[in-house]
Amino acid sequence: MEKLSHDTSELWVCPEIGGSVAAFNINGRPILRDGRGGSSPLDMASFPMIPFPGRIENGIFEYAGHKIQLPLNFPPEAHTIHGECWQKPWAITAQSNQQITLTCSGRGKNWPWEYLAQQKFVLNERGLQLTLSLTNTSDTQMPAGLGWHPYFEASGAQLDVSPGAIWDTVPGCKRGALPEALNAGPQPISTLRYDHAFDWPTRSFRIIRDDSDMAIRLSASDIFGHVVLYTPAGEPYFCAEPLSHAPNAINSGLADTETGLRHLAPGETLTGDITISVEPR
Protein backbone atom coordinates (compact mmCIF):
# COMPACT_ATOMS: atom_id res chain seq x y z
CA MET A 1 0.00 0.00 0.00
CA GLU A 2 1.31 3.43 -0.99
CA LYS A 3 0.49 6.60 0.96
CA LEU A 4 0.44 10.09 -0.57
CA SER A 5 -0.04 13.35 1.32
CA HIS A 6 -0.31 17.04 0.52
CA ASP A 7 -1.52 19.85 2.75
CA THR A 8 -4.52 18.32 4.61
CA SER A 9 -5.19 15.51 2.10
CA GLU A 10 -4.07 11.89 2.46
CA LEU A 11 -4.49 9.09 -0.08
CA TRP A 12 -3.73 5.37 0.24
CA VAL A 13 -3.43 3.37 -3.00
CA CYS A 14 -3.14 -0.41 -3.49
CA PRO A 15 -1.69 -1.08 -6.98
CA GLU A 16 -1.60 -4.81 -6.32
CA ILE A 17 -5.36 -4.97 -5.53
CA GLY A 18 -6.84 -3.91 -8.86
CA GLY A 19 -5.30 -0.43 -8.80
CA SER A 20 -7.66 0.42 -5.95
CA VAL A 21 -7.79 3.37 -3.60
CA ALA A 22 -7.87 2.11 -0.01
CA ALA A 23 -8.73 5.44 1.66
CA PHE A 24 -8.90 9.17 0.99
CA ASN A 25 -9.12 11.72 3.80
CA ILE A 26 -9.22 15.53 3.95
CA ASN A 27 -8.63 17.25 7.29
CA GLY A 28 -8.60 13.81 8.89
CA ARG A 29 -12.16 13.05 7.76
CA PRO A 30 -12.96 10.19 5.36
CA ILE A 31 -14.11 11.36 1.92
CA LEU A 32 -14.48 7.77 0.67
CA ARG A 33 -15.14 4.77 2.88
CA ASP A 34 -12.03 3.38 4.56
CA GLY A 35 -11.00 0.06 2.98
CA ARG A 36 -7.52 -0.25 4.44
CA GLY A 37 -8.34 -3.61 6.03
CA GLY A 38 -9.65 -5.13 2.79
CA SER A 39 -8.16 -7.75 0.49
CA SER A 40 -10.40 -7.32 -2.59
CA PRO A 41 -11.27 -4.30 -4.78
CA LEU A 42 -14.85 -4.72 -3.49
CA ASP A 43 -13.60 -3.98 0.04
CA MET A 44 -11.78 -0.81 -0.98
CA ALA A 45 -12.61 2.89 -1.28
CA SER A 46 -12.65 2.79 -5.09
CA PHE A 47 -11.46 0.88 -8.14
CA PRO A 48 -11.20 1.57 -11.91
CA MET A 49 -13.52 0.13 -14.56
CA ILE A 50 -11.49 -0.36 -17.75
CA PRO A 51 -11.68 -1.18 -20.73
CA PHE A 52 -15.45 -0.87 -20.22
CA PRO A 53 -17.64 0.20 -17.28
CA GLY A 54 -20.82 -1.50 -16.10
CA ARG A 55 -22.07 -4.80 -17.45
CA ILE A 56 -22.00 -6.52 -20.84
CA GLU A 57 -25.06 -8.76 -21.04
CA ASN A 58 -24.08 -12.43 -20.69
CA GLY A 59 -20.55 -11.34 -21.64
CA ILE A 60 -21.49 -11.54 -25.34
CA PHE A 61 -21.35 -8.95 -28.11
CA GLU A 62 -20.62 -8.66 -31.82
CA TYR A 63 -17.98 -6.30 -33.14
CA ALA A 64 -16.56 -5.82 -36.63
CA GLY A 65 -18.30 -9.00 -37.80
CA HIS A 66 -17.01 -11.16 -34.93
CA LYS A 67 -19.02 -12.67 -32.09
CA ILE A 68 -17.11 -12.25 -28.84
CA GLN A 69 -17.66 -14.16 -25.59
CA LEU A 70 -15.99 -12.64 -22.55
CA PRO A 71 -15.36 -14.61 -19.34
CA LEU A 72 -18.11 -14.20 -16.74
CA ASN A 73 -15.84 -12.59 -14.18
CA PHE A 74 -18.02 -12.25 -11.07
CA PRO A 75 -20.04 -15.44 -10.44
CA PRO A 76 -22.89 -15.93 -9.77
CA GLU A 77 -23.37 -12.64 -11.72
CA ALA A 78 -24.71 -13.65 -15.16
CA HIS A 79 -22.91 -10.83 -16.97
CA THR A 80 -19.34 -9.63 -17.42
CA ILE A 81 -18.89 -6.63 -15.18
CA HIS A 82 -16.62 -3.59 -14.66
CA GLY A 83 -14.06 -4.45 -17.35
CA GLU A 84 -11.04 -6.48 -16.31
CA CYS A 85 -8.43 -4.10 -14.84
CA TRP A 86 -10.12 -4.15 -11.43
CA GLN A 87 -9.15 -7.82 -11.15
CA LYS A 88 -5.51 -7.37 -12.20
CA PRO A 89 -2.43 -5.96 -10.43
CA TRP A 90 -1.21 -2.55 -11.56
CA ALA A 91 2.39 -1.32 -11.81
CA ILE A 92 3.73 1.93 -10.37
CA THR A 93 5.41 3.92 -13.15
CA ALA A 94 5.91 7.28 -11.36
CA GLN A 95 5.61 8.42 -7.75
CA SER A 96 6.26 11.39 -5.46
CA ASN A 97 4.90 12.55 -2.12
CA GLN A 98 1.71 13.90 -3.66
CA GLN A 99 1.16 11.95 -6.89
CA ILE A 100 1.38 8.43 -8.28
CA THR A 101 0.86 6.91 -11.74
CA LEU A 102 -0.28 3.31 -12.18
CA THR A 103 -0.49 1.27 -15.38
CA CYS A 104 -2.15 -1.99 -16.40
CA SER A 105 -1.74 -3.83 -19.72
CA GLY A 106 -4.25 -5.94 -21.58
CA ARG A 107 -2.66 -8.70 -23.64
CA GLY A 108 -5.58 -9.64 -25.85
CA LYS A 109 -6.53 -12.77 -23.91
CA ASN A 110 -9.87 -12.23 -22.11
CA TRP A 111 -10.56 -8.86 -23.76
CA PRO A 112 -9.59 -9.57 -27.39
CA TRP A 113 -7.57 -6.37 -27.88
CA GLU A 114 -4.29 -5.21 -26.46
CA TYR A 115 -4.34 -1.96 -24.52
CA LEU A 116 -2.57 0.16 -21.92
CA ALA A 117 -4.61 1.62 -19.05
CA GLN A 118 -3.35 4.36 -16.76
CA GLN A 119 -4.45 6.04 -13.55
CA LYS A 120 -2.73 9.21 -12.35
CA PHE A 121 -3.62 10.40 -8.85
CA VAL A 122 -2.58 13.93 -7.85
CA LEU A 123 -3.24 15.56 -4.47
CA ASN A 124 -3.51 19.34 -4.64
CA GLU A 125 -4.82 22.25 -2.57
CA ARG A 126 -8.43 21.39 -3.47
CA GLY A 127 -8.30 17.64 -2.91
CA LEU A 128 -7.76 14.83 -5.43
CA GLN A 129 -7.52 14.80 -9.21
CA LEU A 130 -7.66 11.43 -10.97
CA THR A 131 -6.86 11.09 -14.66
CA LEU A 132 -7.95 7.83 -16.30
CA SER A 133 -6.74 6.86 -19.74
CA LEU A 134 -6.99 3.92 -22.12
CA THR A 135 -4.78 3.46 -25.21
CA ASN A 136 -5.49 0.90 -27.91
CA THR A 137 -2.14 -0.84 -28.52
CA SER A 138 -3.58 -3.49 -30.85
CA ASP A 139 -3.68 -3.26 -34.64
CA THR A 140 -7.48 -3.09 -35.05
CA GLN A 141 -10.19 -0.74 -33.82
CA MET A 142 -11.39 -1.38 -30.27
CA PRO A 143 -14.58 -0.43 -28.39
CA ALA A 144 -13.62 1.53 -25.30
CA GLY A 145 -14.90 3.00 -22.08
CA LEU A 146 -13.72 4.34 -18.74
CA GLY A 147 -15.33 4.33 -15.31
CA TRP A 148 -14.52 4.80 -11.66
CA HIS A 149 -16.28 2.98 -8.81
CA PRO A 150 -16.02 4.97 -5.56
CA TYR A 151 -17.69 3.96 -2.28
CA PHE A 152 -19.04 6.68 0.04
CA GLU A 153 -20.27 6.39 3.61
CA ALA A 154 -24.08 6.21 3.65
CA SER A 155 -24.89 7.06 7.27
CA GLY A 156 -26.24 10.60 7.58
CA ALA A 157 -25.52 11.36 3.90
CA GLN A 158 -27.61 13.23 1.33
CA LEU A 159 -26.94 13.16 -2.41
CA ASP A 160 -27.54 16.13 -4.72
CA VAL A 161 -26.97 14.81 -8.25
CA SER A 162 -29.52 16.31 -10.77
CA PRO A 163 -29.24 13.52 -13.38
CA GLY A 164 -31.02 13.10 -16.69
CA ALA A 165 -32.85 10.01 -17.98
CA ILE A 166 -32.55 6.67 -16.20
CA TRP A 167 -31.09 3.57 -17.89
CA ASP A 168 -31.66 -0.07 -17.03
CA THR A 169 -28.36 -1.84 -16.51
CA VAL A 170 -29.30 -5.19 -18.12
CA PRO A 171 -30.95 -6.81 -19.97
CA GLY A 172 -30.76 -4.53 -22.93
CA CYS A 173 -29.80 -0.90 -22.58
CA LYS A 174 -33.11 0.92 -22.17
CA ARG A 175 -33.72 4.56 -21.34
CA GLY A 176 -36.64 5.73 -19.22
CA ALA A 177 -38.08 8.79 -17.51
CA LEU A 178 -36.19 10.20 -14.55
CA PRO A 179 -37.72 9.60 -11.09
CA GLU A 180 -38.90 13.01 -9.88
CA ALA A 181 -37.20 12.74 -6.49
CA LEU A 182 -33.71 12.86 -7.96
CA ASN A 183 -34.29 16.36 -9.32
CA ALA A 184 -35.73 17.69 -6.08
CA GLY A 185 -32.45 18.73 -4.47
CA PRO A 186 -30.46 16.80 -1.85
CA GLN A 187 -32.01 13.42 -1.02
CA PRO A 188 -31.17 11.22 2.00
CA ILE A 189 -29.38 8.08 0.85
CA SER A 190 -31.61 6.10 3.21
CA THR A 191 -34.61 6.92 0.95
CA LEU A 192 -32.97 5.97 -2.37
CA ARG A 193 -32.98 2.45 -3.81
CA TYR A 194 -31.19 2.33 -7.16
CA ASP A 195 -28.85 0.13 -9.13
CA HIS A 196 -29.18 2.12 -12.35
CA ALA A 197 -27.27 4.36 -14.70
CA PHE A 198 -28.39 7.89 -15.51
CA ASP A 199 -27.57 10.52 -18.07
CA TRP A 200 -25.39 13.02 -16.24
CA PRO A 201 -25.52 16.42 -17.93
CA THR A 202 -23.98 18.34 -15.02
CA ARG A 203 -20.92 16.04 -14.68
CA SER A 204 -21.00 16.92 -10.97
CA PHE A 205 -22.68 15.93 -7.70
CA ARG A 206 -22.52 16.89 -4.04
CA ILE A 207 -22.68 14.74 -0.90
CA ILE A 208 -23.86 16.51 2.25
CA ARG A 209 -23.32 14.86 5.62
CA ASP A 210 -25.31 15.56 8.78
CA ASP A 211 -22.15 15.59 10.91
CA SER A 212 -20.14 18.09 8.84
CA ASP A 213 -20.31 21.73 7.79
CA MET A 214 -18.53 20.78 4.54
CA ALA A 215 -19.89 19.04 1.44
CA ILE A 216 -18.04 16.63 -0.85
CA ARG A 217 -18.00 17.67 -4.52
CA LEU A 218 -17.18 15.20 -7.30
CA SER A 219 -16.78 16.65 -10.80
CA ALA A 220 -15.79 14.95 -14.05
CA SER A 221 -14.74 15.94 -17.54
CA ASP A 222 -17.08 15.82 -20.52
CA ILE A 223 -16.42 12.22 -21.53
CA PHE A 224 -18.20 11.03 -18.38
CA GLY A 225 -21.74 11.46 -19.64
CA HIS A 226 -23.30 8.85 -17.33
CA VAL A 227 -23.35 8.05 -13.63
CA VAL A 228 -24.41 4.84 -11.88
CA LEU A 229 -26.15 5.13 -8.52
CA TYR A 230 -25.96 2.04 -6.34
CA THR A 231 -27.76 2.48 -3.02
CA PRO A 232 -28.21 -1.00 -1.51
CA ALA A 233 -30.50 -1.43 1.48
CA GLY A 234 -28.84 -2.26 4.79
CA GLU A 235 -25.28 -1.40 3.72
CA PRO A 236 -23.07 1.29 5.29
CA TYR A 237 -22.03 2.58 1.86
CA PHE A 238 -23.40 3.79 -1.44
CA CYS A 239 -21.77 4.27 -4.85
CA ALA A 240 -21.99 7.10 -7.38
CA GLU A 241 -19.87 6.02 -10.34
CA PRO A 242 -18.84 8.20 -13.31
CA LEU A 243 -19.02 6.28 -16.62
CA SER A 244 -18.05 7.26 -20.15
CA HIS A 245 -20.86 5.13 -21.60
CA ALA A 246 -24.11 3.52 -20.50
CA PRO A 247 -23.98 -0.09 -19.26
CA ASN A 248 -24.24 -2.68 -22.03
CA ALA A 249 -23.94 0.11 -24.61
CA ILE A 250 -22.24 -2.21 -27.08
CA ASN A 251 -25.41 -4.35 -27.30
CA SER A 252 -27.94 -1.52 -27.25
CA GLY A 253 -28.39 -0.81 -30.95
CA LEU A 254 -28.54 2.88 -30.05
CA ALA A 255 -26.31 5.55 -31.54
CA ASP A 256 -22.96 6.10 -29.86
CA THR A 257 -23.98 9.72 -29.35
CA GLU A 258 -26.73 8.44 -27.02
CA THR A 259 -24.81 5.75 -25.17
CA GLY A 260 -21.35 7.38 -25.07
CA LEU A 261 -19.59 4.30 -26.50
CA ARG A 262 -16.19 5.15 -28.03
CA HIS A 263 -14.14 3.34 -30.67
CA LEU A 264 -10.36 3.72 -30.54
CA ALA A 265 -8.21 3.34 -33.63
CA PRO A 266 -4.81 1.66 -33.16
CA GLY A 267 -2.66 3.99 -31.07
CA GLU A 268 -5.59 6.22 -30.05
CA THR A 269 -6.19 7.20 -26.40
CA LEU A 270 -9.37 7.93 -24.45
CA THR A 271 -8.81 10.05 -21.34
CA GLY A 272 -10.85 11.85 -18.70
CA ASP A 273 -10.46 13.59 -15.33
CA ILE A 274 -12.35 13.17 -12.06
CA THR A 275 -11.83 15.56 -9.14
CA ILE A 276 -12.99 15.30 -5.53
CA SER A 277 -12.90 18.28 -3.19
CA VAL A 278 -14.71 19.72 -0.18
CA GLU A 279 -16.67 22.96 -0.04
CA PRO A 280 -19.02 24.76 2.37
CA ARG A 281 -22.51 23.23 2.59
N, C-alpha and C positions, 0 to 999 in steps of 0.2 A: 504494500500500500504506500502510495506517495502522497505527501502533504505539501500543499502550497499555501502561502499566506501573503497578504498585502493589506496594509492599513488595518481595518477591523474585519476583513474577510478571511475565511479559512476554507480550504477545499481539500478533500481526501479522495484520491482516484485509485482504482484497482485495475490496472491494465490487464492483469491475468484473468480477471473475472469479467469477460465480455466487454472490456473497456468501460466499466461502470464507474459512476461516482458513488462513493460510499457515504459522504456527508458534505454538506455545504452550510456554513454558519456565517452570519453577519452580526457583529456586536455580541457574540456569544450565543445568539439565538438561532435555532435550526430553521433554515429556509426550506430545505427538503427534509424528508424523514431521515433519521439516522440509521444507516445500514451497516455500521462498522463491525457488527458481530456476525454478518451474513456470509454465506459461502456460495451463493448463487446470484446471478443478476436480478432475480425476482425478489431477493431480500434487500437489495441495495436502494440507494436514493434515486438513481436513474440509470438508464442504459440506452445505447444507440439502436436505431432500427434501420439497417442498411443491408442489402441494396434495394429493399422495398419496405415500407411500413405497413402495419395492419396485417390482414389475412389475405391469402389467395385461396379461393374456394377449392377444397379437396386437394390443394397443391397442384392443380392442373391448369394449364393455359396453352393457347396456340400463339406462336410468334414467328413471323417470316416463313410461314408455311410448314412449321414444325410443331408437333404436339410435344409439350414438355411436362413431365411429372417430377415435381420436387419431393424430397423426403418430407413426411409428416413429422415435424420437429418438436412437437409438444404434446405427446399422447397423454390422455385420451382425446385431446383436441382433434377434430376431424379435418382441420385445415392447416396449411403451412402459415406460420405466424411470425411477424416482426423481422423478416429477413433472416440472415444467418450470422452476422457479425456479433450479435449479442451472445452467441454460444461459442465464440472463438476467443483465444487470447490475443491481445493487442501488444504491439511493440512500442517502446518509448523511443522517439527519434529526436526529440529536443526537450530540454528542461531547464528551468531556472527557478528562483524562489517563488515567482508569481505566475508562471505559465508552464504548460506542458503540452507536447504534441504526441499523439498516439496514432499508429497506423495498423491496418489490418488488410491482408491480401486475400482475394478470392482466386482460386486456381482453376476454376472451370469444372469442378467436380459436381457438387450438389446444385449450385447455381451455374448454368452452363455457359457462363462468360467469365473471363478473367477481369479483375478490377482491383483498384487500390482505394481503400476508404481511409479517411483521416478525421480525427477530432483534435481541435486546438482549443484548449481551455486557457483563458487569460483573466486573472483577477485585476480589477482596476478600482478607481475611487468610487465607482457606482455599484460595483458588485462583480458579477461574472459575465463574461462573453464567451460563448461557445460557437466555433465555426465548424460545421460539418461539411465534408466534401466527398465526392465519389467520382473516380476517373475510370473510364472504360479503357482497359489495357488489352482487350482482345482485338481481333481483326474484323469483327462484324458489329453491326449496330446492336445496342443493348437497351432494354427497358430499364428505367431507373427511378428511384425514389429515395428520399431521406426522411427520417423521423427521429424524435427524441421522446423517451418514455420516463418522465419524472414522476416521483411519488411525493405528495404533500401530506402533512398531518391534517386529519379531518376534524378532530375535536375542536369545537368553537370556531370553525372556519366558515366564511361566506365567500362565494365565487361570483365575480362580476365579469361576464365574458362576452355578452352581446354577439352571439353567433348568427349565421344565416341558416339556410335550410339544413334539415337533419338527413343523414344517410344511414340506411341499414348497413351493418358490417358485412354479413353474409346470411343467407345465400343472395346471389346477385349483387347489385350495387345500385340500390334504389334510393331516390331522393324524395323527401316528403316535407310537409309543412312544419315550420319551427314551433315547438311547444311555447305558448305565450309566456310562461313563467321565466324562461331564460332571457327574455328581453325586458324584464321588469326590474332591472337593477340587481344589486347583490342578493344572492339567494343562499340560505344556509345549506351546507353540504348534506346535513341530516335529512333534508326534504327532497333531495335529488336522487333519482335512480336511473342512471344511464349507463349503457355500454354501446355508445354510438359515435359516429363521426358527424361533424358539422362543417358547413362552409364557414370560413373565418375571415370576413372582410376586414376586420380591424387589426388583425395580426397582433393582438395584445389582449391580456386579461389581468385582473387584479384579484388577489386573495386577501381578505380582511379577517383578522383574528380578534376574538373577543378580549384576549389577554394582552393586546399590544396596541400602542398608538401609531404603529407603522403598518403599512400595507406592502405586500409583495407584488411586484409588477414583472410579468414576463412579456417580452416583445420579441417578434421574429421578423425576418426579412420577407420580401414579397413571395418567394417561392413556396412558403409555408401557407398555402391557401386553405388548409383544413386543420381541424383540431378534434381529437377524440376525447370525450369525457367518460371516465370510468369511475363510478361512484357506488361501489358495492356495499350492500347492507351489512352492518355488523363488523366492519373493518375499521382500523384506526387510521386509514389512509384513503386518499382518492388520487386519481391521475387526470392530468390535463395535458395532452400530448400533441405537440405541433407535428403535422404531416405535410409533405409536399404533394401527396395525391390521396384521393379517397381510397378506403380499403377495397380490395378486389377490383381496382380500376381496370386492370388488364383484361378482365372478363366482362366488363360492363356493357360493351358495345356503344358507349357514349363517347362523344368527342373529347379529345385530350384537353381542350380548353375548359371543359366542364369538370373533368375528374382531376386534372393536374398531372396526369402521367407524362413523364419525359422519356425521350429516346436519345441516347448518347451515341454519337458516331465514334469510331475508334480514336482514342486519344482525347476525347472531349470530357469535360469536367462539369458536374453539377455541384453547386455550393450554396450554402445559406447560413445565416447567423441567428443565434438565439441569445438574448440577454436577460438576466435576472437581476433586479435591484430592489431596494426598499425606498418607500416614499411616505410622506404623511398620509394618514387616512382621509 
